[in-house]
């Protein structure tokens, strides 16, 4: 399939709805396979950071976002903390102070700098962070080269988590810098060559969703996060799901009919947020001379009516669905439809809000230790999104992937598709 964007910085595939793991199976020594996978992911982080100046990389525009420099350092700290310290004999920590600066939320790993103050950490500078990453990279390669068969299994298990963890931060790197640029009066662009991925023309089409008992969740070979397990069965009612994503054209109709000014369309918390934040359009939309523009990774551009709407919160998605006389799908309905290949643009355009609260699957247990804090402790007060966006790294999406954010969040590339119950 064609790449999601013509930009050399963001070039990626759109066919990532499978359960492909990293690394792909090859007949070579697994130590080399893991080394190459590690190198590729580390290089992608630096490729995404490359267009940004040192000033760009230190800015933090809100507590929920982090500076690019912090993302680069935190992902290095993750490998140092969970792989190199416990598994590489004689490993020399790059800087003992970095554990405090670049730990995120792993309480078991020790104290950490307050999240809302990450943008105040001007030192270490970008060059020191680059040196930290190089030091960790060299350590990981030594660890892999020297691991015997017994040690390699445990090293590979944690390395794979770290690789996918870094891919999550690659996506956050882009969403966070876009939010920062949106606060800048001159509306800078991250990459002048960026173009939004084209959405399909099926936004008004609905397709029957198979009702009855279905399995969801991850099972089989390949990688998944712990929140995608255990696989289990769900009962679906008869329904039809939108084949395509909701477009900007439809959202403009919602706005024209007073969608942001009609309290009856909104959940109570959502309406309170609309009033408090003064929302009257999706995030990053600005009206100029009677026309709507949106700040994108390519800079300020006219809103494309045929593109999928992005940067809307759960509250907005829910209100739009009510205005349209439809519903948001549950995450189970979305996953069953995706596995049955019923959805256009399920992956690689925008994440799609579901009306499912982010909760543990039946029988879920978080892992022991600090890595057990990765997902489980966040299973409250958040909503699930499914699919992936054009900022999601290649190979990181699958039908069972569960993304999650607070219902007011809209700095992600988040959109929606609709569902209608039958009968």
Secondary structure, 3 states (H helix, E strand, C coil): CCCCCCCCCCCCCCCCCCCCCCCCCCCCCHHHHHHHHHHHHHHHHHHHHCCCCHHHHHCCCCCCCCCHHHHHHHHHHHHHHHHHHHHCCCCCCCCCCHHHHHCCCCHHHCCCCCHHHHHHCCCCCHHHHHHHHHHHHHHHHHHHHHCCHHHHHHHHHHHHHHHHHHHHHHHHHHHHHHHHHHCCCCCCCCCCCCCCCCCCCCCCCEEEECCEEEEECCCCCCCCCHHHCCCEEEEECCEEEECCCCEHHHHHHHHHCCHHHCHHHCCHHHHHHHHHHCCCCCCCEEEECCEEEEEECCEEEECCCCCECCCCCHHHHHHHHHHCCCEECCHHHHHHHHHCCCCCCCCCECEEEEEEECCCCCCCCCCCCHHHHCCHHHCCCCEEEEECECCCCCCCCCCCCCEEECCCCCCCCEECCEEEECC
